Amino acid sequence: MFSNYLIGLREGLEASLVVCILIAYLVKTGRRDAIRPIWIGIGIAVTIALGFGCALEFGSQELTFEAQEALGGTLSVVAVGLVTWMVFWMRRTARHLKAELHGKLDAALQMGTAALVATAFLAVGREGLETALFVWASVHAASDGTPRPLIGVALGLATAVLLGWLFYRGALKINLAKFFTWTGGMLVVVAAGVLAYGFHDLQEAGWLPGLRDTAFDISGAVPPDSWYGTLLKGVFNFQPDPTVLQVTVWLLYLVPVLVLFLAPAGFASGGKRQQTPPPVRGKA
């Protein structure tokens, strides 16, 4: 449940901050007439994201077991790829997010209503589709027949909306660089578990070999139905009897990606360290 809460919080807060920056800029520049097209674009983006999530969930139920596993494994790999790109992109651009959105909004204001709708749709829609796909993959990997994963996502999104509102009202000070670095690191750990489970799905679908090659089995020490087994599965997508391929994929993804992500900014930019931006205050 915690991993899904983290996904909802992280992705939801990105979208909330985007909305706050767009609305606050229009209010500050006296263009309240342009707020309605922004909300229309946001509404379209949210609707499409929800529709995409429903299509993944209900559409997959009509497939055979092998097809479901193949679809789940493939989409898990795609979701991890998108999330990995997203956390690195946000870590690099968080300090410039406000200026970038202001520039796009200025251009859209000159082009008219349709451009405003498109700007809001594109700004929020990307986050929505990424969230729908990664949530589906994570819930699929951690599903135990209970609604807890979806409850975690809903709580994370609700928290993100609350934080976004506080940010807009000026009651909250957020250091975006630090926030997205810490949550991004935790999301990389979650993604590693989703990726490993995705490869297990592909093994069950018959697309990859080694389904019977178990790396270890600690089911006796960590029963899957115990409270701590459930906790480990919910947070890390832990499996007490993974295959050799799952463990290999988990290590090959987690170690290098986490090291690169948590490396100092100067490491990735040829030794030129960048100054940490000041905390971003509400009323953007």
Residue pairs with C-beta under 8 A, 6 or more apart in sequence:
1 148
1 149
1 151
1 152
1 234
2 152
2 234
2 235
3 138
3 142
3 152
3 190
3 193
3 234
3 235
3 236
3 237
4 135
4 138
4 139
4 142
4 149
4 150
4 152
4 153
4 156
4 234
5 152
5 153
5 155
5 156
5 159
6 156
6 183
6 186
6 187
6 190
7 131
7 134
7 135
7 138
7 153
7 156
7 187
7 190
8 131
8 135
8 152
8 153
8 154
8 155
8 156
8 157
8 159
8 160
9 156
9 157
9 159
9 160
9 183
10 156
10 160
10 180
10 183
10 184
10 187
11 127
11 130
11 131
11 134
11 160
12 131
12 156
12 157
12 159
12 160
12 161
12 164
13 160
13 163
13 164
13 179
14 90
14 127
15 124
15 127
15 128
15 131
15 160
16 160
16 161
16 163
16 164
16 165
16 167
17 97
17 164
17 167
17 174
17 176
18 97
18 101
18 123
18 124
18 127
19 38
19 42
19 120
19 124
19 164
20 164
20 167
20 168
20 282
20 284
21 97
21 98
21 101
21 102
21 284
22 38
22 101
22 105
22 119
22 120
22 123
23 35
23 38
23 168
24 168
24 282
24 283
24 284
25 101
25 102
25 105
25 284
26 32
26 34
26 35
26 38
26 105
27 35
31 109
34 109
34 113
34 116
37 113
37 114
37 116
37 117
37 120
38 116
38 117
38 119
38 120
39 120
40 117
40 120
41 116
41 117
41 118
41 119
41 120
41 121
41 122
41 123
41 124
42 120
42 121
42 124
44 117
44 121
44 125
45 120
45 121
45 124
45 125
45 128
46 124
46 128
48 125
48 128
48 129
49 125
49 128
49 129
49 131
49 132
50 132
52 128
52 129
52 132
52 133
53 132
53 135
53 136
56 75
56 132
56 133
56 136
57 136
60 68
60 71
60 72
61 68
63 71
66 204
66 205
66 206
67 205
69 201
69 202
69 204
69 205
70 201
70 202
70 205
70 207
72 137
72 140
72 198
72 201
73 198
73 199
73 200
73 201
73 202
73 204
73 205
73 207
74 198
74 202
75 133
75 136
75 137
75 198
76 137
76 140
76 141
76 194
76 195
76 197
76 198
76 201
77 195
77 198
77 199
78 133
79 130
79 133
79 134
79 136
79 137
79 138
79 191
79 194
80 134
80 137
80 191
80 194
80 195
80 198
80 253
82 130
82 133
82 134
83 130
83 134
83 187
83 191
84 188
84 191
84 257
86 130
87 180
87 184
87 187
87 188
87 261
88 184
88 260
88 261
90 180
90 184
91 177
91 180
91 181
91 184
91 261
93 100
94 176
94 177
94 180
94 277
95 176
95 177
95 274
95 277
97 176
98 280
98 284
101 123
104 119
104 123
105 116
105 119
107 115
108 115
108 116
108 118
108 119
109 115
109 116
134 191
134 194
135 153
137 194
137 198
138 149
138 190
138 194
138 237
139 149
139 150
139 153
140 197
141 193
141 194
141 197
141 198
141 237
142 149
142 233
142 234
142 237
143 149
144 230
144 233
148 234
149 234
152 234
163 172
163 174
166 172
166 282
167 174
167 280
167 282
167 284
168 282
168 283
168 284
169 282
169 283
170 281
170 282
170 283
171 282
172 281
172 282
173 279
173 280
173 281
173 282
174 279
174 280
174 281
175 276
175 277
175 278
175 279
175 280
176 277
176 279
176 280
177 276
177 277
178 276
181 261
181 262
184 261
185 258
185 261
185 262
188 254
188 257
188 258
188 261
189 236
189 254
189 258
190 235
190 236
190 237
191 253
192 250
192 253
192 254
192 257
193 236
193 237
193 238
193 250
194 237
195 249
195 250
195 253
196 237
196 239
196 242
196 246
196 247
196 249
196 250
196 253
197 237
197 239
197 246
199 208
199 245
199 246
199 249
200 239
200 242
200 243
200 245
200 246
202 208
203 209
203 210
203 211
203 243
203 245
204 211
208 245
209 245
210 243
210 244
210 245
211 243
212 243
213 243
213 244
213 245
214 241
214 242
214 243
214 244
215 242
215 243
215 244
215 246
215 247
216 241
216 242
216 247
217 240
217 241
218 240
218 241
219 240
219 241
221 240
222 228
222 229
222 232
222 238
222 240
223 229
223 240
224 230
224 233
224 239
224 240
229 238
229 240
232 238
233 239
239 246
242 250
260 268
264 273
265 273
265 274
266 272
266 273
266 274
